[in-house]
């Protein structure tokens, strides 16, 4: 199954929920900025992450934004203004 690259950002009101969402994001992607992650995910991994996040957040107080950057073989161009950020390499990674 092809993997797609997503930019995922979050705004979580409660510190306990924030820590839990942050842990979920660290398990699925690489931090780009404080509350912004780049994730290369298969459809199953994306569904798993979204289900876990939905179970964790308060839908009336918190928000998650997911931006599809395209297939990992030819992801969207990302431009940085100011301090440059290191983007994760494409494809599977062994940790």
N, C-alpha and C positions, 0 to 999 in steps of 0.2 A: 504494500500500500504506500503511495507517495506521501512524503511528509511536506508540511507547509510551514512557513515561518510566520509567526505572529508576534506582534508587539502588544503586550498586555500591561495595563496600568491600573492601579487601584487607589481608592480613597476609602479608608475604613475608619469609622468613628471611635470604636472601642479598642483599647490597647490589647486585650486578650484576643479578640477576633483578628486584629491586625497581625499579631505574632503568628497566629495559625495560618492566615492567608499567606504571609511572607514565607513560612515554611513550605507550604504547598508550592508556591512559585519557585523557590530555590530547588525543590525536588524536580521541577519540570523545565527549568530554563536558566538563563544567566542574567544577572542583574545588569541593567544598562544605567539606570539612575535609581534614586532611593526607592520609589514605588513603581518602577518601570522595568519590565523584564522582556527579553527576547527568547522565544521558545520555538524550537523545531519539533512539531508534533504530528503524529499520525492521527487520523480521524478518531481512533479508539482512545488515544492518549488525551486528545482534546475533550472528548466526551467525559472521560474520567475526571479530568481537572475541573471542568465546568460543574460537574455534579458535586464534587467535593467542596468547591467554592460556594455553590448555592446552598449546601447544607450548613456552611459556616457563617455566612454573612447575614446581616439584618437587611432584608430587601427594602426596608423603608428608610434606612440611614446610611447604608454603604453603597459603593458603586465599583464596578469593574468595567474597563473598556478593553475590548479586543479588536485589534486592527490586523487584517489578513495582509501580509506582505508578499504572498505568493509562494509558489513552489520553491523548495530549497535549492533546486538546480539552477534557478534564475530569479533570486529574490529581488524585491524592489530596491531601488537606489535610495539610500538614506544619506542625507546631508547633515553635517554637524556645524554649527556656528559656535565659536568659542572653544573651550577645552575639548579636545578630541576624545571620543569614547572608543574603546576597543569592542568591536562586535564579535560575537562568537563565530567560530568557523562553521561552515555548513556541514551537514551530514551527521551520522552517528558518532558519538564520542564515548570512549571507554574511560571510566573514572576509577 
